[in-house]
Amino acid sequence: MRIGLRAAGLLLALLVCVPLHYLWRITAYGSPFPKLFLGIAARICGARVQRHGTALRRDVVFLANHVSWIDILALAGASGTAFVAKAELQKAPVVGWLAGLNRTVYVQREARMDVADQINAVREALMDNWSVTIFPEGTTTDGQSLLPFKTSMLKMLEPPPPGVYVQPVFIDYGAMGEEIGWIGDESGVNNALRILARPGSFRVALHFLEPFAPDDHGRGGRKLIAAKARDMIQAELVRALGKPPREFAHEVAPIRYQPKPAPDDPPT
């Protein structure tokens, strides 16, 4: 019954927001209706989103940890951000179409010849949505751990577009992370049905951390950007857990961010 009621609510929100979105796009560009729909969808699915910190409104790339597909609803509903996603998502029925409405940028990691086109697509999304989110872990976790950040999807920051900042975002489900997390061999459909069927609501805290300019990292490029963002998110995860995060058996040691020495400091 819960699945049916929530599915009906999602369909109703879709039937209202999609026509208004297309009407808006006839005369203007950045439509507010994808953000409105995704925020409503998060609430229908049981998420109660809490915002901490100040999210930059434009010219920003959010780098966030990834626990569930609910992350997308919560982040987009709170900030209006577009996303960078795997190319396979574009072919998914309904989901691919919905992602396209929010100017999702699809990347194909093995297609190295298309890197320039993918970088341009991200920059166009920044112009339209004003913000773009990347999940640099490349997969979802249980909310109790943090994987190394993959840097392949940060090529658009080498060199960074003028005036664009990077803002790390820590997504925290608290004790519900292990239940909500989409991990292991569970299919996307089964995970969605399981979440839609669960009673009650759950908290999703979005911690927008201190933004930084990617061009401050010189020749270190995307590796140092990823390392700094990961260190900031991991510090928040440790604070939330009250202990070191759980490590995956296949996890490898990440590159650590080292602040550049001040001009008067001796080199290390």
C-alpha positions, 0 to 999 in steps of 0.5 A: 500500500505504501508503494502504491500511495508513494508512486501515485504521489510521484506521478501526480507531482510529475504530471504537474511539474513536467508540463509547467517545465516545458511551458517555462522553457518556451520563454526562459532557460533555467526552469525551476520545476525540476528542482521543485519536483525533485524536492517534492519527490524526496519528501514523498519517498520519506526523506526529511532534508536538513540543510547545514551551511550555505550552498553556493547558488551558481558557478560551483561544482559540488563534490559529494559522498554517495549513499543512495539515489535519494541523494540526487532528490535531496541535493537537487531539491535543496540546490537545483543542481545538475549532475554528472552521471554514467552514460548507462543512465541515459538509456534507463526507462523513465529515469533517463528521461527525468535526468535529462530534464535536469540537464544531467551530463552523461560521461563514458569513462572509457571513451577518452576521445570524447573527453573534450565534448564531455568537458564542454557539456559540463560547462554548458550545464553550469551555465544553465543550472549554475551548479553541477554535482559529481559523486567522485566515489563512483559508486554508493556506500553504506554511509559509514565509510568513504571510498577513494575519490576517482579523478577521471570526472574532474577533468573539467577542472583542468583548467577550471572555468573562470570564476567556478568554485568547488564546494564539498558536500557531506550527505549524512543519513545517520543511523539509517545509512546502512538501511537506505544505502544501495550496496551489494548485489541489490538491484536498483528496482529492489532498492527503490521498492524497499525504500518506498515500502518502508514506514515513516520518514528518515533524516537526510542532512546535507552539510555544505562545507567551505568552498575553495577555488580550484585554481589555487591548486596549481599543477596538482590539478584534479588530484589535489582538488579531489584529495582536499574535498575528500579530506573535508568530507571525511572529517565531517563523517568522523565527527558524525560517527564519533569514530573513524569510518569503516574501511572497505577491504578493497579500499586503497590509500587515497592521495592526501591533500597538503596545503601549499606552504606560505612563501616564508615557510621552508619547503618540506 
